[in-house]
Amino acid sequence: RVLVTKTPPRSPPQRRHRDIILPGPAAQLTIQVGLTQLLANNGPLGYFPGSHLMQTPGYEVVANPPLGSVVLYDSFIDHRGLENHTETDRYAMYYEFETRGIFSGYTDEHFGHAAAAHTRAFRAAIDPE
């Protein structure tokens, strides 16, 4: 799956979350490519090291790689999009590689009451199996 996200100016931070609900090295890998420079104040991703192992490190690592770099992460790690304090949009492309049948851990509270039903319908249309 490939998607592009836009973080508009003055966007609030996301809640800490995981993209999948099942751990494992083959469950899902996500690759992030910044299409605009990712800076600490324009909505980059923050990661919580060790959370994929069910450990709580007590700190967050913010990824600000140089433009053109890639960030790879296990989608079971706790992460969040930070707030965009700037006056410009922040764009990033994501490539998600997942094991067939293992899908997102998102719930309706992340994206609204119809989000989960829409996601299921879309996935059923793309890959009925």
VMD Tcl script that draws the C-alpha trace (Angstrom):
set ca {
  {0.00 0.00 0.00}
  {1.26 3.48 -0.85}
  {-0.16 6.73 0.47}
  {0.74 10.38 0.76}
  {-0.16 12.37 3.86}
  {-0.46 16.11 4.28}
  {-0.03 17.73 7.67}
  {-1.55 21.22 7.32}
  {-0.28 24.27 9.21}
  {-1.26 24.36 12.89}
  {-2.31 20.67 12.88}
  {-2.63 19.16 16.35}
  {-0.60 16.08 17.33}
  {-1.93 12.57 16.80}
  {-2.54 10.22 19.68}
  {0.14 7.65 20.33}
  {-0.88 4.52 18.36}
  {0.21 1.42 16.45}
  {-0.70 0.82 12.81}
  {-1.39 -2.86 13.49}
  {-2.62 -4.78 16.51}
  {-0.55 -7.95 16.13}
  {3.21 -8.04 16.83}
  {5.74 -9.99 14.84}
  {8.60 -9.41 12.45}
  {6.49 -10.26 9.39}
  {3.31 -8.42 10.33}
  {3.90 -4.98 8.76}
  {6.84 -2.79 7.82}
  {6.34 0.89 7.02}
  {8.71 3.10 5.05}
  {8.37 6.88 5.32}
  {9.84 9.24 2.72}
  {9.61 12.95 3.45}
  {8.45 14.90 0.40}
  {9.15 18.11 2.29}
  {11.94 18.46 4.82}
  {10.87 16.88 8.11}
  {11.67 19.24 10.95}
  {10.94 19.03 14.66}
  {8.25 21.72 14.31}
  {6.43 20.72 11.10}
  {4.74 17.45 12.02}
  {7.35 14.67 11.81}
  {6.83 11.28 13.42}
  {7.76 10.54 17.01}
  {8.59 6.96 18.01}
  {8.64 5.22 21.39}
  {11.64 2.83 21.29}
  {11.05 -0.65 22.65}
  {7.26 -0.34 22.56}
  {7.12 -3.05 19.85}
  {8.57 -5.35 22.54}
  {5.90 -4.20 25.01}
  {8.45 -2.10 26.92}
  {7.93 1.53 27.90}
  {11.16 3.51 27.60}
  {9.70 6.75 28.97}
  {10.94 8.90 26.08}
  {10.14 9.69 22.46}
  {12.51 9.86 19.49}
  {11.60 12.36 16.76}
  {12.73 11.46 13.23}
  {14.09 14.43 11.25}
  {16.03 12.74 8.44}
  {17.58 14.73 5.58}
  {15.32 15.26 2.57}
  {15.42 12.20 0.31}
  {16.09 9.79 3.19}
  {13.85 6.92 4.23}
  {12.70 5.91 7.70}
  {11.79 2.23 8.20}
  {9.81 1.09 11.21}
  {7.94 -1.91 12.55}
  {4.30 -0.84 12.41}
  {3.72 -2.36 15.86}
  {5.90 0.32 17.47}
  {4.02 3.12 19.23}
  {4.31 6.33 17.24}
  {2.46 9.53 16.46}
  {2.49 12.47 14.11}
  {3.59 15.59 15.95}
  {1.93 18.96 15.63}
  {2.80 21.25 12.71}
  {3.71 24.63 14.20}
  {4.66 26.13 10.82}
  {2.62 28.03 8.24}
  {3.24 25.48 5.45}
  {1.96 21.98 4.64}
  {4.18 18.98 5.40}
  {3.99 16.04 2.97}
  {5.29 12.50 3.35}
  {4.87 9.30 1.35}
  {4.38 5.97 3.09}
  {4.91 2.47 1.75}
  {3.34 -0.26 3.88}
  {4.22 -3.91 3.47}
  {1.94 -6.24 5.41}
  {1.24 -9.92 5.72}
  {-2.01 -10.87 3.98}
  {-4.88 -10.81 6.44}
  {-3.18 -8.59 9.03}
  {-4.68 -5.14 8.84}
  {-4.70 -1.89 10.74}
  {-5.33 -1.52 14.43}
  {-7.11 1.79 13.86}
  {-10.43 2.31 15.56}
  {-13.27 4.74 14.88}
  {-11.89 7.19 17.44}
  {-8.83 7.80 15.24}
  {-10.64 8.97 12.09}
  {-14.38 9.23 12.82}
  {-17.35 6.92 13.22}
  {-17.44 5.72 9.58}
  {-13.68 5.21 9.14}
  {-13.49 1.51 10.03}
  {-16.45 0.56 7.82}
  {-15.02 2.55 4.91}
  {-11.60 0.93 5.33}
  {-13.13 -2.59 5.40}
  {-15.21 -1.89 2.29}
  {-12.21 -0.48 0.43}
  {-10.02 -3.45 1.33}
  {-12.77 -5.91 0.34}
  {-13.03 -4.24 -3.06}
  {-9.26 -4.30 -3.60}
  {-8.54 -7.78 -2.22}
  {-11.67 -9.87 -1.49}
  {-9.57 -12.68 0.02}
}
mol new
graphics top color blue
foreach p $ca { graphics top sphere $p radius 0.5 }
foreach p [lrange $ca 0 end-1] q [lrange $ca 1 end] { graphics top cylinder $p $q radius 0.2 }
display resetview
